[in-house]
């Protein structure tokens, strides 16, 4: 088993949609997931990393700045 952490790319949208549905219950369409991913990738303050295991995306982390009180 070989794991690789790399920046997410728009081509990962389909796999992220599947992960979100299975793990988090997010029922966004593949097209909506791709749109949301594209927005996140365009924001300079966001970082989105995926974990590939044997060439397949198995997880991700989305880092974003926000203010909390």
C-alpha positions, 0 to 999 in steps of 0.5 A: 500500500502506497499513500500520497498526500497531494493538493486536490485538483478539479479532476478529484470532484467525483471521488470527493462527492462519493466520500462526502456522501458515504462519510458525511451524508452530504447529498450534493450532485457531482456537478455541485461538488465540482462547482464547490471544489472549483470555488475552494481551489480558487480561494487563496486562503483555502488549502485542499489536500487529498490522500491517495492510496494506491492511486485512488483518493481515499480521503481529504482535508480542507483548510480554510481561514475563518473568524470565530468569536 
